[in-house]
Amino acid sequence: MLRIGLLTSGGDCQALNATMRGIVKTLFNKSKESLEIYGFEDGYQGLIYGRYRKMTPRDFSGILTRGGTILGTSRTPFKLLDTPEADGVEKVPAMIKTYKQLHLDCLFMLGGNGSTKTANRLSQEGLNVIALPKTIDNDTWGTEMTFGFTSAVEIATKCIDDIHTTASSHGRVFVIEIMGHKVGWIPLYAGVAGGADVILIPEIPYSMDNVIATIDKRMQTGSRFTILAVAEGAISKEDAALSKKEYKKKVAARTSPSIVYDIAKEIEARTGRETRVAIPGHTQRGGIPDAQDRIFATQCGVEAALGCLEGKFGYMIAQVDRKMTRVPLADVAGKLKYVDPKSDLVREAKALGISFGDE
């Protein structure tokens, strides 16, 4: 008997179900033992409190194109992992207890950076864990790709596409907020794909003078509109020079909902151009996975299942040099993959005339 546990942790994305389908179908087809599947509800919370469903391969049929997660998800912050739950339950001992009570042979964890740190902790505690790289942000260290990313880029790009016509019709400046609190992969890719004129990401601090100069130049050359793709974590050069404590204090004192509103307000005041804000928000996490996500998620699921059948644990499935591989959890935990300001795509975007506000 091969007993496995599945859980989806952290923010949801479009290809979680496709990944779990890949795991289960591969185990069902390749395992010489009968298969017992436990799906933990709402991420690590299900493992902590023993909330699970006993499932069959049939439960994973027809979910390749279904977004979200059939198991539900939640956030269990790693920094609070050793802090008891509100009812006094100790998280890590409770998770270990559930794992052992069910006599699991492997726990498959689909999650991003914080979730991977918890997976590494459980691996260090002696549990057989395999992580799979889930995040729309594509910021998981050790892998070129995460599932959820390309679907989010598609949605963000469509938002930019749709804004083009109304921006052009009214001769407006549009500031579009794209998900990316600490890293700018989605706004970078969507901005290039959607033909944004300005892309602002956390990795490249901007100057409003440079942003205004780009808008003025477009006006002078006859352009009726300007579109900015702005990461929710975009930061000005002035703010980047502040200490972490000073910056947090400034953000806490902000009266606007987010940085894009401040940027839009300053653009309108300095250029006299009617300026609007557009926020696709959580639509970037929703809907069906695109074809690339379905393929990569399936690959991740297959590779994780094959690793389990080999009796190999304690790693995250990854793509490196466009080949599927395994990266030790200890190497991945606690690290982010940032956009390189000198990367080819940034260089090429600048060659097109796209401004990043830095020059």
Secondary structure, 3 states (H helix, E strand, C coil): CEEEEEEECCCCCCCHHHHHHHHHHHHHHHCCCCEEEEEECCCHHHHHHCCEEEECHHHHCCCCCCCCCCCCCCCCCHHHCCCCCCCCCCHHHHHHHHHHHCCCCEEEEEECHHHHHHHHHHHHCCCCEEEEEECCCCCECCCCCCECHHHHHHHHHHHHHHHHHHHHHHCCEEEEEECCCCCCHHHHHHHHHHCCCEEECCCCCECHHHHHHHHHHHHHCCCCCEEEEEECCCCEHHHHCCCHHHHHHHHHCCCCCCHHHHHHHHHHHHHCCCEEEECCHHHHHCCCCCHHHHHHHHHHHHHHHHHHHHCCCCEEEEEECCEEEEEEHHHHCCCECCCCCCCHHHHHHHHHCCECCCC
